[in-house]
Amino acid sequence: MTSRRFLSSLLLLGPVALVCILLGGCAAAGIGLAMLGTWSEWFDDSDDDPTDYRIYVDGYDIGSTPSTNGVLDLKGMTPRTYLVTVARPPEFYRGLHAVADIDDQGKVDLREANIFEGRAIKGKVRDANTSTLLPDVRVIALKNAAALLAGNSGPITIPPAPGSGIEYLMGYSNSAGAYRLGPASYGDWLVLTAAAGCLADAAFVTTRAGSDGNADLRLEPVDNPVKGIAWGTVSGSGGSRLENPLLTAILDEPFLPEMRPEGRDQVQDKSNLSMPTGPWFSFSTLTTIGPGTREYTLELPPSTHDLEAYKFKYKAGIESISVTSGGAAQQNFTLQKR
């Protein structure tokens, strides 16, 4: 349950005006979430221990717990905007989030960020043809996205751009193909996954007080796929391979996969909305987690992309990689201690 692939993250954009104490009709209606206080308030006044929580960056479990002072040290990450979450496994009902512009210093101050309690979205990811459970697959949930798409607001950029107003969660399936995203605020969510050479899949779920959202997803390979494979190893400067590194391809052009018909039908039936034909999502990145210390593989659209390898306490490495249709391009990384 605490595998670094069994992880969660949440983005709540803007200040929360309604604080639900989970008393009376508020909890029964499922219209709010429990705001427990800022980091400083909660951990100073409760018996909760921040070292029981874990740190996730864009849905990736970095393998570390936060310090009691509420300031994270993420030095070594490529400077850009990240979704940083601190959540308590295994339920992932309690935690906090911050959209952070990480610079070369890598400091993220969470002392004034609000800790809250919500629910989770969970399920499994399978190959649609063989039903094989798929590990290390990124899963994303977007709040109220079905309504956005039905209103002709798509395709939606993944990850959503800062300031888009879209609330979202990210995570990865674990070694058993299971994922769990949270904390999730109450409401309607569109859960999705995608990979090069496959139809994207999506499901409509609702979270409410006392009730998680459940969605199994399937990646369906297309006939005659146009894709290539990036593969290789990620090692430290001493030569030893690093365990479970994050691989992120920053794509040369957006990836717009077609939707799986079964997923489109499920969303229409559950949401009572008329969903559009054509792609729903535009991916700016494709990612995976390296399986232990073994070679990673990441399927990509043919082109030249920037490929990044990251491991906590190391400096991220970025290399340009050219992928051809049906080809396999090797890119090994040697990361330096930060």
C-alpha positions in Angstrom: 0.0 0.0 0.0 2.9 2.4 0.6 4.6 1.6 -2.7 6.0 4.7 -4.4 3.7 3.9 -7.3 0.6 3.8 -5.0 0.4 7.5 -4.7 -1.8 10.6 -4.9 -1.9 14.3 -5.4 -4.5 17.0 -5.5 -4.9 20.5 -6.9 -7.4 22.9 -5.4 -7.2 26.2 -7.2 -7.9 29.4 -5.3 -8.8 29.9 -1.6 -11.5 27.7 -0.1 -14.4 29.9 1.0 -16.5 27.2 2.6 -15.2 25.3 5.6 -17.1 22.2 6.4 -16.7 20.9 9.9 -18.5 17.7 8.9 -21.4 18.4 11.3 -25.1 18.3 10.6 -26.3 18.6 7.0 -22.9 19.5 5.5 -21.5 16.0 5.7 -24.8 14.4 4.8 -25.0 16.5 1.6 -21.4 15.9 0.7 -20.9 19.5 -0.3 -17.7 20.4 1.5 -14.6 19.0 2.9 -13.0 19.2 6.3 -10.5 22.0 6.6 -8.3 21.1 9.6 -6.1 24.2 9.6 -2.8 25.4 8.3 0.3 23.2 8.6 1.5 25.2 11.6 -1.9 25.2 13.3 -2.6 21.5 12.8 0.7 20.0 13.7 1.2 22.4 16.7 -2.3 21.7 18.2 -3.0 18.0 17.3 -1.3 14.6 17.9 -0.8 14.1 14.2 2.8 13.5 13.2 4.0 15.0 9.8 6.5 12.1 9.5 3.5 9.8 9.0 2.9 11.6 5.7 4.7 11.3 2.4 5.7 13.8 -0.3 4.4 13.5 -3.9 5.5 15.7 -6.8 3.2 15.6 -9.8 1.8 12.3 -8.4 5.3 10.7 -7.9 6.2 9.4 -4.5 9.7 10.8 -4.0 10.3 8.4 -1.1 10.5 10.9 1.7 8.5 12.3 4.6 8.2 16.0 5.4 10.1 17.7 8.3 8.2 19.1 11.2 8.9 22.7 10.2 6.8 22.4 7.0 9.6 23.5 4.6 10.4 20.9 1.9 13.8 20.6 0.3 13.3 19.6 -3.3 16.6 20.9 -4.6 17.7 19.0 -7.8 14.4 19.2 -9.6 14.3 21.0 -12.9 13.1 24.5 -12.2 9.4 24.8 -13.3 5.9 24.6 -11.8 5.0 21.4 -9.9 2.0 20.1 -8.0 3.4 19.2 -4.6 1.3 17.1 -2.2 1.8 15.9 1.3 -0.6 13.1 2.0 -1.1 10.4 4.6 -1.1 6.8 3.3 -2.6 4.3 3.0 -6.1 5.9 2.7 -4.9 9.3 1.3 -7.9 11.0 2.8 -5.9 13.6 4.7 -3.2 16.0 3.3 -2.5 19.3 1.7 -1.4 20.6 -1.7 0.7 23.4 -3.1 1.3 24.5 -6.7 4.9 25.5 -6.4 7.3 27.3 -8.8 10.4 25.4 -7.8 13.7 27.3 -8.5 17.3 26.2 -8.2 17.1 26.4 -4.4 14.2 23.9 -4.3 12.5 25.2 -1.1 8.8 24.8 -0.8 7.2 26.5 2.3 4.0 24.7 3.3 3.5 26.3 6.7 0.5 28.4 5.6 -1.0 25.6 3.4 -4.3 24.1 4.6 -4.5 20.5 5.6 -7.9 19.0 4.8 -9.8 15.7 4.7 -11.6 14.4 1.6 -12.1 11.0 0.0 -10.2 8.9 -2.6 -10.5 7.7 -6.2 -9.3 4.2 -6.8 -9.2 1.3 -9.2 -7.0 -0.8 -11.5 -5.4 -0.3 -14.9 -5.5 -3.2 -17.4 -4.6 -4.0 -21.0 -8.0 -4.0 -22.7 -7.1 -7.0 -24.9 -5.5 -9.3 -22.4 -6.8 -7.9 -19.1 -3.2 -7.9 -17.9 -2.7 -5.5 -14.9 -0.4 -2.6 -15.8 2.0 -1.1 -13.4 3.7 2.4 -13.5 0.8 4.0 -15.5 -0.1 7.6 -14.8 -3.7 8.1 -13.9 -5.3 11.6 -13.8 -8.6 12.8 -12.4 -10.2 16.1 -13.4 -13.1 17.6 -11.5 -16.2 18.6 -13.5 -14.3 17.8 -16.7 -17.2 16.0 -18.3 -19.3 19.2 -18.1 -16.4 21.2 -19.6 -16.0 18.8 -22.5 -19.8 18.6 -23.1 -19.6 22.4 -23.3 -17.1 22.2 -26.1 -14.1 23.3 -23.9 -11.8 20.5 -25.0 -9.4 19.1 -25.6 -8.2 19.7 -22.1 -4.4 20.1 -21.6 -2.8 17.4 -19.4 -1.4 18.4 -16.9 -3.7 21.4 -16.7 -1.9 24.7 -17.0 -1.6 26.9 -13.9 -4.5 29.3 -13.7 -6.7 27.1 -15.8 -9.2 26.7 -13.0 -9.3 22.9 -13.3 -9.0 20.9 -10.1 -7.1 17.7 -10.7 -5.3 14.7 -9.1 -2.5 12.6 -10.4 -0.9 9.3 -9.5 0.5 6.0 -10.7 -0.6 2.4 -10.7 1.4 0.2 -8.4 3.1 -3.2 -9.1 -0.4 -4.8 -8.9 -1.9 -2.4 -11.4 -3.9 -0.6 -8.6 -4.0 3.2 -8.1 -5.4 5.4 -5.4 -5.7 9.2 -5.8 -6.5 11.6 -3.0 -7.4 13.5 -1.0 -10.3 14.2 -3.4 -12.9 16.9 -2.7 -16.5 15.9 -3.1 -18.1 16.1 -6.5 -17.9 14.7 -10.0 -14.6 13.6 -11.5 -13.4 12.3 -14.9 -10.6 9.7 -14.4 -8.4 9.0 -17.3 -5.2 7.3 -18.6 -3.4 7.3 -21.9 -0.3 5.9 -23.6 1.2 6.2 -27.0 -0.1 3.6 -29.4 -3.4 3.2 -27.4 -6.8 4.6 -27.2 -7.2 6.7 -24.1 -9.8 5.6 -21.5 -11.9 7.6 -19.1 -14.6 7.0 -16.4 -17.0 9.2 -14.6 -17.1 8.9 -10.8 -18.6 10.8 -7.9 -17.0 11.3 -4.4 -19.0 12.3 -1.4 -18.8 12.2 2.4 -18.1 8.5 3.3 -17.9 7.3 -0.3 -14.8 6.9 -2.6 -14.9 7.0 -6.3 -14.2 3.7 -8.1 -13.0 3.4 -11.7 -11.2 0.6 -13.5 -9.4 1.8 -16.7 -8.2 0.0 -19.8 -5.6 0.9 -22.3 -6.6 -0.5 -25.7 -3.7 -0.9 -28.3 -4.7 0.4 -31.7 -4.1 -1.4 -35.0 -0.8 -0.4 -36.7 0.3 1.9 -33.9 2.5 4.9 -34.7 4.9 4.9 -31.8 8.5 4.1 -30.7 10.1 3.2 -27.5 12.6 5.0 -25.3 14.5 2.7 -22.9 17.6 2.6 -20.8 18.9 2.8 -17.2 19.1 5.4 -14.5 22.2 5.2 -12.3 24.0 7.3 -9.7 27.5 8.7 -10.2 28.9 5.7 -8.5 27.5 3.4 -11.1 24.7 1.8 -9.1 21.3 1.8 -10.6 18.7 4.0 -8.8 15.5 2.5 -7.7 12.1 3.6 -9.1 13.2 6.8 -10.9 10.6 9.0 -12.6 10.9 9.4 -16.4 9.2 12.3 -18.0 9.1 13.0 -21.8 8.4 16.6 -22.5 6.8 16.2 -25.9 7.8 18.0 -29.1 4.1 18.3 -30.0 1.0 17.6 -28.0 -0.3 14.0 -27.9 -4.0 13.8 -28.7 -5.2 10.2 -28.4 -8.6 9.1 -29.6 -11.0 7.9 -26.9 -12.0 4.3 -26.2 -15.7 4.0 -27.2 -16.6 2.1 -24.0 -15.1 4.9 -21.9 -17.1 7.5 -23.8 -20.3 5.6 -23.4 -19.7 5.1 -19.6 -19.1 8.9 -19.1 -22.2 9.7 -21.1 -24.4 7.3 -19.2 -23.2 8.3 -15.8 -23.0 12.0 -16.3 -26.2 12.4 -18.5 -24.2 14.6 -20.7 -23.7 14.5 -24.5 -19.9 13.9 -24.9 -18.0 15.1 -28.0 -16.4 12.8 -30.5 -12.7 13.1 -31.2 -9.9 13.6 -28.7 -10.8 14.8 -25.2 -7.3 15.5 -23.9 -4.0 17.0 -25.1 -0.9 15.7 -23.3 2.2 17.8 -23.0 4.1 15.1 -21.3 4.1 11.3 -21.1 5.6 9.6 -18.1 6.5 6.3 -16.3 8.3 5.1 -13.2 11.3 2.8 -13.7 10.6 -0.7 -12.4 12.9 -1.0 -9.4 16.5 -0.9 -10.7 15.6 -2.6 -14.0 15.6 -0.8 -17.4 12.8 1.6 -18.0 10.6 1.7 -21.1 8.4 4.5 -22.3 6.3 4.5 -25.4 6.3 7.8 -27.3 5.0 9.3 -30.5 7.7 9.5 -33.2 9.6 12.7 -32.9 12.5 14.3 -31.0 11.6 14.9 -27.3 13.3 16.0 -24.2 13.5 13.1 -21.8 14.1 13.8 -18.1 15.1 11.3 -15.3 14.6 12.2 -11.7 15.3 10.7 -8.3 15.1 12.5 -4.9 18.4 13.8 -3.6 19.9 13.8 -7.1 20.0 16.5 -9.8 17.5 15.7 -12.6 19.0 14.8 -15.9 17.6 15.9 -19.3 18.6 14.5 -22.7 17.2 14.9 -26.2 16.0 11.6 -27.7 14.8 10.8 -31.2 12.1 8.1 -31.5 11.0 6.6 -34.8 7.9 4.6 -35.5 8.5 1.0 -34.6 12.0 1.9 -33.3 13.7 1.7 -29.9 16.0 4.5 -28.8 18.3 3.9 -25.9 19.0 6.7 -23.4 21.0 5.9 -20.2 21.2 8.5 -17.4 23.9 9.1 -14.8 22.6 11.4 -12.1 24.8 13.4 -9.8 24.1 14.0 -6.1 22.5 17.4 -5.6 
